[in-house]
Amino acid sequence: MAAARDCADTMEAQAANLAAADVPMDAALRAQTVEHCATIKDRAGRATFELALLEAELAKDGPPSEDSVRRLIGVEATMMEALAPLAELADALELAAERDPAQEQAFVLVIEATGVMLEGIDRAREATVALDYSAPRS
């Protein structure tokens, strides 16, 4: 669960950095970036809340069950869904950078932040798979 929590924290931090980035960017694309970052931060906050609930339940109920693992997978799916719009945003920023090279930095920032967030999700999934193997079966 620590990996999922770290992932949520990373997503929140990366989204905050992207939203606050002071780089040349088309106004409409900046608005989209800020909107997507707000969604990512919201989903990361929800994931953190759900993880806290799950950890509290595990603290009193013992080792993770199949249900716990399913809930954890759901949290990860929620975080992944929040990242989906960044692919379209990156495409739009790439086109903008082709028209105006000054906007290339915004494109690079989105690509790099998305990569960092996806790495966090991959680590969380790997940890969940390991947890799933150790969960008792009903």
C-alpha positions as a printed NumPy array, in Angstrom:
array([[  0.   ,   0.   ,   0.   ],
       [  2.956,   2.28 ,   0.537],
       [  3.66 ,   2.193,  -3.212],
       [  0.086,   3.273,  -4.008],
       [  0.304,   6.053,  -1.426],
       [  3.646,   7.175,  -2.88 ],
       [  2.065,   7.128,  -6.334],
       [ -0.81 ,   9.348,  -5.196],
       [  1.638,  11.754,  -3.558],
       [  3.781,  11.846,  -6.697],
       [  0.755,  12.49 ,  -8.893],
       [ -0.372,  15.331,  -6.683],
       [  3.1  ,  16.92 ,  -6.663],
       [  3.616,  16.518, -10.415],
       [  0.186,  17.984, -11.159],
       [  0.875,  20.959,  -8.893],
       [  4.224,  21.558, -10.61 ],
       [  2.666,  21.331, -14.064],
       [ -0.171,  23.683, -13.201],
       [  2.272,  26.241, -11.812],
       [  4.865,  25.924, -14.598],
       [  5.864,  29.316, -15.919],
       [  6.577,  28.364, -19.524],
       [  5.251,  29.723, -22.808],
       [  1.986,  27.981, -23.615],
       [ -1.067,  28.706, -25.704],
       [ -3.831,  30.086, -23.46 ],
       [ -6.324,  27.354, -24.362],
       [ -3.734,  24.646, -23.77 ],
       [ -2.765,  26.245, -20.459],
       [ -6.422,  26.146, -19.394],
       [ -6.611,  22.46 , -20.369],
       [ -3.387,  21.761, -18.49 ],
       [ -4.669,  23.442, -15.346],
       [ -7.993,  21.58 , -15.641],
       [ -6.299,  18.195, -16.114],
       [ -3.938,  18.909, -13.228],
       [ -6.883,  19.766, -10.969],
       [ -8.499,  16.447, -11.896],
       [ -5.268,  14.558, -11.194],
       [ -4.877,  16.268,  -7.816],
       [ -8.512,  15.485,  -6.964],
       [ -8.144,  11.812,  -7.917],
       [ -4.864,  11.565,  -6.019],
       [ -6.586,  12.999,  -2.945],
       [ -9.427,  10.508,  -3.291],
       [ -6.914,   7.693,  -3.655],
       [ -5.095,   8.824,  -0.515],
       [ -8.39 ,   8.87 ,   1.394],
       [ -9.39 ,   5.402,   0.166],
       [ -5.934,   4.071,   1.03 ],
       [ -6.199,   5.487,   4.55 ],
       [ -9.556,   3.733,   5.001],
       [ -8.14 ,   0.494,   3.685],
       [ -5.08 ,   0.72 ,   5.944],
       [ -7.302,   1.353,   8.97 ],
       [ -9.378,  -1.717,   8.141],
       [ -6.273,  -3.847,   7.679],
       [ -4.868,  -2.626,  10.987],
       [ -7.846,  -4.083,  12.827],
       [ -8.737,  -7.019,  10.536],
       [ -5.3  ,  -8.467,   9.886],
       [ -3.651,  -9.474,   6.614],
       [ -5.004,  -8.291,   3.256],
       [ -7.873, -10.26 ,   1.798],
       [ -8.972, -10.669,  -1.814],
       [-11.404,  -7.806,  -1.231],
       [ -8.58 ,  -5.565,   0.005],
       [ -6.568,  -6.327,  -3.107],
       [ -9.584,  -5.623,  -5.347],
       [-10.075,  -2.265,  -3.638],
       [ -6.407,  -1.462,  -4.08 ],
       [ -6.618,  -2.337,  -7.771],
       [ -9.619,  -0.006,  -8.006],
       [ -7.625,   2.829,  -6.445],
       [ -4.858,   2.278,  -8.968],
       [ -7.382,   2.254, -11.822],
       [ -8.775,   5.572, -10.612],
       [ -5.297,   7.084, -10.66 ],
       [ -4.603,   5.678, -14.134],
       [ -7.873,   7.062, -15.492],
       [ -6.863,  10.51 , -14.265],
       [ -3.74 ,  10.351, -16.433],
       [ -5.521,   9.344, -19.644],
       [ -6.299,  12.915, -20.807],
       [ -2.597,  13.801, -20.642],
       [ -1.954,  11.816, -23.841],
       [ -4.295,  14.062, -25.809],
       [ -2.865,  17.151, -24.097],
       [  0.672,  16.053, -25.006],
       [ -0.386,  15.615, -28.637],
       [ -1.878,  19.124, -28.685],
       [  1.233,  20.585, -27.051],
       [  3.44 ,  18.807, -29.571],
       [  1.483,  20.376, -32.437],
       [  1.725,  23.778, -30.757],
       [  5.483,  23.317, -30.352],
       [  5.804,  22.466, -34.033],
       [  4.111,  25.778, -34.871],
       [  5.946,  27.756, -32.177],
       [  9.216,  26.3  , -30.833],
       [  8.915,  28.475, -27.721],
       [  6.128,  26.141, -26.577],
       [  8.319,  23.051, -26.727],
       [  9.216,  23.376, -23.054],
       [  5.554,  22.924, -22.076],
       [  5.366,  19.773, -24.193],
       [  8.525,  18.387, -22.565],
       [  7.23 ,  19.177, -19.057],
       [  3.975,  17.307, -19.68 ],
       [  5.792,  14.312, -21.166],
       [  8.268,  14.155, -18.278],
       [  5.594,  14.57 , -15.585],
       [  3.421,  11.93 , -17.22 ],
       [  6.386,   9.553, -17.291],
       [  7.078,  10.093, -13.597],
       [  3.415,   9.491, -12.742],
       [  3.237,   6.34 , -14.884],
       [  6.348,   4.982, -13.181],
       [  4.602,   5.494,  -9.841],
       [  1.563,   3.589, -11.064],
       [  3.79 ,   0.771, -12.331],
       [  5.475,   0.479,  -8.911],
       [  2.074,   0.482,  -7.208],
       [  0.804,  -2.26 ,  -9.524],
       [  3.888,  -4.387,  -8.923],
       [  3.379,  -4.058,  -5.17 ],
       [ -0.299,  -4.94 ,  -5.524],
       [  0.538,  -8.061,  -7.517],
       [  2.916,  -9.128,  -4.754],
       [  0.222,  -8.415,  -2.169],
       [ -2.317, -10.391,  -4.21 ],
       [ -0.07 , -13.456,  -4.143],
       [  0.134, -13.265,  -0.379],
       [ -3.589, -12.644,   0.231],
       [ -5.541, -15.614,   1.609],
       [ -8.075, -17.045,  -0.844],
       [-11.67 , -17.6  ,   0.096]])
